[in-house]
Amino acid sequence: MGASVPERGVPRPRARTLAPAEFAAAVRSLTATRVRGEVRVEEVRPPQRLAPWTHALALTVAAGDDEPATGRLVLLHDPAGYEAWEGTLRLVGYVSAELDAEMAGDPLLPEVGWSWLLDALDAAGAEHRAAGGTVTQTSSTRFGDLAGPRRTSDLELRASWTPVGQDVSAHLRAFADVLCTTAGLPPPGVTALPTRPSPGSG
C-alpha cells in the first residue's frame, strides 16, 4: 500500500475551493451508506498530506461493552491521478482487532485476513482494481501489575484499492463487514450458537 499512496509534496486545495464533482459525489455516497447495526461510523479529521482532497471515517465494532475491532477508511482524490492508483480516487483502509487464541494460532492467518477484504469487496459488488496491502499479526505478554489478560494477539490490516466509479457505498459496506469478521461476529442474519460446556464441567 505504501508505494501507491503519496505521502508528501501534495499541494492542498484552498479552504474555500469547491470540491471536484467526482470527489463530492463519492463523499455523498459514503454519507448516505447504511452498514451493519454492530458498526458505528463517524466522520473524523482526514490526513492532510496523502492527496489534494481527502475524507475519513472511523469505524468501531461494538459488542456489548467491548470494542473488539476498530478501523479507518480514507477516501483520496487527485484530479491528476496516479499511475499506481489506475484512477483518480483511492480508498485506504486500516483495521485493528484483538484475536481469540484459536484464531491467533492459525499459521495462515495473514493470507486469511487478506482474503477477508477481497471476499467482502466481491460479495458487496464493490468493483475495484490495483488492490494492495499488508496483514500483520502481533502477540503481547503483560507483566507486573498491568491490567488485562496476560497474553493477547492482534491483527492489523492495511490496504488500499481503487474503486471503479464514483459511488463507493458498496466499498464502505464491505469494509464494515471486514471489521465484523475480524471481531468474530457471525454474518448478517446468522445467530452464533452458545458454547456448550465440556462434559464434567460445572
C-alpha positions in Angstrom: 0.0 0.0 0.0 2.8 2.4 0.9 4.1 2.8 -2.7 0.7 3.5 -4.1 -0.1 6.4 -1.7 1.9 9.6 -2.0 2.9 10.9 1.4 4.4 14.3 0.9 4.7 17.1 -1.6 1.0 17.1 -2.3 -0.5 20.6 -2.7 -3.6 21.2 -0.6 -6.6 23.0 -2.1 -7.6 26.3 -0.7 -10.1 26.1 2.1 -12.8 27.7 0.1 -12.1 25.9 -3.2 -15.2 24.0 -4.4 -14.6 20.2 -4.3 -14.3 18.5 -7.6 -17.6 16.8 -8.7 -16.1 13.3 -8.7 -14.9 13.7 -5.1 -18.1 15.3 -3.9 -20.2 12.5 -5.4 -18.0 9.9 -3.7 -18.3 11.6 -0.3 -22.1 11.8 -0.7 -22.3 8.1 -1.4 -20.3 7.4 1.8 -22.5 9.7 3.9 -25.7 8.0 2.7 -24.5 4.4 3.3 -26.0 2.2 5.9 -23.9 -0.5 7.4 -24.5 -3.3 9.9 -26.0 -2.3 13.2 -23.0 -3.5 15.1 -20.7 -1.0 13.4 -20.6 2.7 14.5 -19.4 5.1 11.7 -18.3 8.7 12.3 -16.5 11.3 10.3 -13.1 12.2 11.6 -10.3 14.6 10.6 -8.7 13.2 7.4 -4.9 13.0 6.9 -3.7 16.2 5.2 -0.7 15.0 3.1 -1.9 12.0 1.2 -3.8 13.7 -1.7 -5.3 17.1 -2.6 -8.8 16.0 -1.4 -9.4 13.6 1.5 -12.3 12.4 3.5 -12.0 10.0 6.5 -14.3 7.7 8.5 -13.7 5.9 11.8 -15.5 2.6 12.3 -15.9 0.7 15.5 -17.5 -2.7 16.1 -19.5 -2.6 19.4 -20.2 -6.0 21.1 -21.7 -5.3 24.5 -19.2 -3.3 26.4 -16.3 -4.4 24.2 -14.9 -2.9 21.0 -13.1 -5.9 19.5 -12.3 -4.2 16.2 -11.7 -0.7 15.0 -10.9 0.7 11.6 -10.5 3.8 9.5 -11.4 4.3 5.9 -9.9 7.2 4.0 -11.1 8.4 0.6 -8.4 10.1 -1.5 -8.8 12.1 -4.7 -6.3 13.7 -7.0 -7.8 15.1 -10.3 -4.5 14.4 -12.0 -4.5 10.8 -10.9 -1.5 8.5 -10.2 -0.2 5.7 -12.3 -0.1 3.3 -9.3 -3.8 4.1 -8.5 -5.0 3.4 -12.0 -7.6 6.2 -11.4 -8.2 9.5 -9.6 -9.9 8.0 -6.5 -8.3 5.8 -3.9 -9.6 4.1 -0.7 -7.2 3.4 2.1 -8.3 1.1 4.9 -6.9 0.2 8.3 -8.3 -2.5 10.6 -7.1 -3.4 14.1 -8.7 -6.3 16.0 -7.9 -8.5 19.0 -7.9 -12.2 18.2 -9.0 -15.2 20.2 -6.4 -17.8 21.0 -7.7 -20.3 18.4 -7.5 -17.8 15.5 -4.2 -16.4 16.6 -2.6 -19.8 16.3 -3.5 -20.2 12.7 -0.3 -20.0 10.6 -2.3 -19.0 7.5 -3.8 -16.0 9.3 -2.2 -13.3 7.1 -3.5 -15.0 4.0 -6.9 -15.5 5.5 -7.0 -11.8 6.7 -6.3 -10.6 3.2 -8.9 -12.8 1.7 -11.5 -11.3 4.1 -11.1 -8.0 2.4 -11.1 -9.3 -1.2 -14.1 -11.6 -0.5 -16.0 -8.8 1.2 -15.5 -6.4 -1.7 -16.6 -9.1 -4.2 -19.7 -10.0 -2.1 -20.7 -6.4 -1.9 -20.3 -5.9 -5.6 -17.6 -3.2 -4.9 -15.8 -3.2 -8.2 -12.1 -2.3 -7.8 -8.6 -2.6 -9.1 -5.0 -2.2 -8.0 -5.5 -3.6 -4.5 -2.5 -3.9 -2.3 -1.8 -4.1 1.4 -0.2 -5.9 4.4 -1.5 -8.1 7.2 0.4 -8.0 10.5 0.0 -10.4 13.4 1.4 -9.4 16.8 1.5 -11.0 20.2 1.9 -9.2 23.5 2.6 -10.5 27.0 1.8 -8.4 30.1 4.0 -8.5 33.2 3.7 -7.0 36.7 0.7 -5.0 37.7 -0.6 -4.2 34.2 -4.4 -4.8 34.0 -5.8 -7.2 31.4 -5.1 -10.7 30.1 -1.5 -11.9 30.4 -1.3 -12.7 26.6 -3.1 -11.1 23.7 -2.8 -11.4 20.0 -3.8 -8.7 17.5 -4.3 -8.4 13.8 -3.6 -5.3 11.7 -4.8 -5.0 8.1 -3.6 -2.1 6.0 -4.9 -1.9 2.4 -5.6 0.4 -0.4 -7.6 0.0 -3.6 -9.1 2.0 -6.4 -12.9 2.0 -6.7 -14.5 1.8 -10.1 -17.0 4.6 -10.3 -17.9 7.5 -8.0 -20.4 5.5 -5.9 -18.3 4.0 -3.2 -21.1 3.0 -0.9 -20.5 -0.8 -1.5 -16.9 -0.3 -0.5 -17.9 1.1 2.9 -20.3 -1.8 3.5 -17.7 -4.3 2.5 -15.1 -2.6 4.9 -17.6 -2.7 7.7 -18.2 -6.4 7.1 -14.4 -7.0 7.3 -14.4 -5.4 10.7 -17.2 -7.6 11.8 -15.4 -10.7 10.5 -12.2 -9.8 12.3 -14.2 -9.2 15.5 -15.6 -12.7 15.2 -19.2 -11.7 14.6 -21.4 -14.1 12.5 -22.6 -13.0 9.1 -25.8 -10.8 9.0 -28.9 -12.9 9.8 -26.9 -15.7 11.4 -27.0 -16.2 15.2 -23.9 -17.6 16.9 -24.6 -20.8 18.8 -23.8 -20.7 22.5 -20.6 -22.5 23.6 -21.6 -25.9 25.1 -19.9 -26.8 28.4 -17.5 -29.6 28.3 -18.5 -32.9 30.0 -18.0 -32.8 33.7 -17.7 -29.1 33.9 -19.7 -27.1 36.4 
